[in-house]
């Protein structure tokens, strides 16, 4: 599947507290640019969880790649890092992958040659745009008082 360039974003970074908040702003800006304003909060929270997991389990200043893809129907956010240890969904946890699962329609992990990718998707259909209001009616040749318009000019 080919995703138009204006619906794809790739950011490579070293994870730190400052970079996590910076990436959150980048993700929010792209979602707003794509008119996906209703998805900003849940997507940013889930992406922040994935980056926080990289910091917590791989280490501060770990290198990772964050990718956003929007097909017009589905938004996928993935975080790839260089650590081969696969994440686990912990029972009874309120954060981490439990939060990602709650904020997304699907999620998963995949081993790569150099580490792993953790991703989630949300159904995010192209928003319907409301057409402009009908134009202002043209005068019919009479004013509201019943006088012909030509007499007022």
C-alpha positions in Angstrom: 0.0 0.0 0.0 1.4 3.4 -0.9 0.6 6.2 1.4 0.7 9.8 0.0 3.7 11.8 1.3 1.4 14.3 3.0 0.0 11.4 5.1 3.3 10.0 6.3 5.7 11.3 8.9 9.0 9.7 10.0 11.0 11.0 13.0 14.3 9.6 14.3 15.3 10.6 17.8 17.2 9.8 20.9 14.6 9.3 23.6 14.7 11.7 26.6 12.0 13.5 28.6 12.4 16.6 26.5 12.2 14.6 23.2 9.1 12.8 24.3 7.2 16.1 24.8 8.7 17.5 21.6 7.5 14.5 19.6 4.1 14.8 21.2 3.8 18.3 19.7 5.0 17.0 16.3 2.4 14.3 16.3 -0.3 16.7 17.3 0.7 19.1 14.5 0.5 16.4 11.9 -2.8 15.2 13.1 -4.2 18.7 13.0 -2.8 19.2 9.5 -4.6 16.1 8.4 -7.8 17.4 10.0 -7.8 14.6 12.6 -8.3 16.9 15.6 -10.5 14.5 17.5 -7.6 12.0 17.5 -4.9 14.3 18.9 -5.3 13.5 22.6 -5.6 9.7 22.4 -3.0 9.2 19.7 -0.5 11.5 21.6 -1.1 9.7 24.9 -0.6 6.3 23.3 2.6 7.4 21.4 3.9 8.9 24.6 3.4 5.6 26.3 5.4 3.8 23.6 8.2 6.3 23.9 8.2 6.2 27.7 8.5 2.4 27.4 11.6 2.8 25.3 13.1 5.1 27.9 12.2 2.8 30.7 13.2 -0.5 29.2 15.9 0.3 26.7 17.4 3.3 28.4 17.6 7.1 28.3 19.1 8.4 25.0 18.1 5.2 23.2 17.6 5.7 19.5 14.3 5.1 18.0 12.2 5.9 14.9 8.6 7.0 15.2 6.4 6.7 12.1 2.9 8.0 11.5 0.9 6.7 8.5 -2.6 7.7 7.6 -4.4 5.9 4.8 -7.5 8.1 4.9 -9.3 5.4 7.0 -6.7 4.2 9.5 -3.9 5.9 11.3 -0.9 3.7 12.3 1.7 4.9 14.8 4.8 2.8 15.2 8.0 3.1 17.4 11.0 1.1 16.4 14.0 0.6 18.6 17.3 -1.4 18.7 16.4 -3.6 21.7 15.5 -7.2 20.8 13.5 -7.8 24.0 9.8 -8.0 23.2 7.3 -6.0 25.3 4.7 -7.8 27.4 1.2 -6.8 28.4 1.1 -6.8 32.2 -2.0 -7.9 34.1 -3.7 -5.2 36.1 -1.5 -2.4 34.8 -2.9 1.0 34.1 -0.1 2.2 31.9 2.3 1.0 29.3 0.7 -1.4 26.7 -2.5 -1.5 28.7 -3.0 2.2 28.1 -2.0 1.8 24.4 -4.6 -1.0 24.0 -7.3 1.1 25.6 -6.5 4.1 23.3 -6.3 2.2 20.1 -8.3 -0.2 17.9 -5.4 -2.6 17.5 -1.8 -2.9 18.5 1.1 -5.3 18.1 4.8 -5.9 18.1 7.2 -7.2 15.4 10.8 -8.3 15.6 13.1 -6.6 13.1 16.7 -7.4 12.1 18.0 -4.9 14.6 15.4 -4.8 17.3 11.6 -4.5 17.3 8.6 -2.3 16.3 5.6 -1.7 18.5 2.6 -0.2 16.8 -1.0 0.8 17.2 -3.8 1.8 14.9 -7.0 3.9 15.2 -9.8 4.1 12.8 -9.6 7.6 11.5 -11.7 8.2 8.4 -11.3 11.3 6.3 -13.4 13.9 8.1 -16.5 15.1 6.2 -16.2 18.7 5.3 -19.4 20.7 5.7 -20.1 22.8 2.6 -20.5 26.5 2.8 -23.8 27.9 3.7 -26.0 28.7 0.7 -25.2 32.2 -0.6 -27.2 35.1 0.6 -30.4 35.3 -1.4 -30.4 38.0 -4.0 -33.0 40.7 -3.7 -36.1 40.0 -5.7 -36.5 43.5 -6.8 -38.5 44.5 -3.7 -37.5 45.7 -0.3 -39.0 44.3 2.9 -41.5 47.2 2.8 -42.8 46.1 -0.5 -41.3 49.0 -2.5 -39.4 48.2 -5.7 -35.6 48.3 -5.3 -35.2 50.7 -8.2 -37.3 53.4 -6.3 -34.7 53.3 -3.4 -31.7 53.9 -5.6 
